[in-house]
Amino acid sequence: MPKVNLHKRDYLNNLGDELAMSEFEQKLTPKLDSPAKRVNRSPYLTQRNVDYRWKILNNPDAQAELFDTHTESQMQAYEKT
């Protein structure tokens, strides 16, 4: 049995009421920028994974706050066994 997609039409109609046509067109234009690098989502905390994540995030202030020496010393508790 075919699926009726009336809710999609209603969504687009509601969206069209909230946005001006220029804003709507701007949101629909293709994004030609190169995508951001993906952060490794592995749950295993190896030194390689951690170093890669901080390199991609490129935020030394956050690294100093979140990855202090105490946290680094506790990293072995979360390694893959």
N, C-alpha and C positions, 0 to 999 in steps of 0.2 A: 504494500500500500504506500503511495507517495506521501512524503512528509510535507506538511504545510508550513511555510516559513514566514508567516505573517508577522511574527514577533520581530523579525529582522527588519522588515519594512517599517514597523512602528518605531523601532529604535532609531533608524536613520531619519525618520520624520522628526522625532523629538530632538535628535542631534542637530538637524538642520534649523530648527527653531531657535536653538541656543547660540549658534555660531553665525557670524556673518559669512557671506559666500567667500570672501578673500581668506578668512581664517580657515574655513573648511578646505579650500584648495591648498592652502599652505600645509595643512596636516596630511593631505593626501599626496603631496609631491614626493617623489622617490628620494630617499636618503642615500647620497652618493659617497658619504664619508666612509672611511674604512672602519669596520666595527672594532669596538674595544676588545682588548685581549681578554681571553677567558681566564678566570682564576680557577686553579685546580681545586676541585671540591672533594678530594679524597679525604675520608675521615681519619686516615692514618697520619700521625704527625712525625714525619721524618724530617731531618734537617734540610734535605733537598726540597721537599714540599713547602716547608716554612719559608725558606729563602726565596723560592719562586713567588710565593704569594706576596711577600713584602716588596719584591722587585716590581711586580705588576701593580700593586696598590700605590707605590711611590709616595708614601706619606710617613716621613721619618718621625714627625711629632707623635702620630698615633702609635708608631712602633715603639717609641720610647715609653709611652704610657701603658700600652697593652702587653708588650713582650719584654718585661723587665727580667732581671737575673733570676728572681725567684720562680717566675713562670717558666723560664727556659730550663731551670733545674728540674721542674716537675714534668717536663715534656716526655720523659721516658715512661711515665705511667700510662701514656696514651699511645705508645708505639704498638704496631701490629705484632701479635705473638704467634 
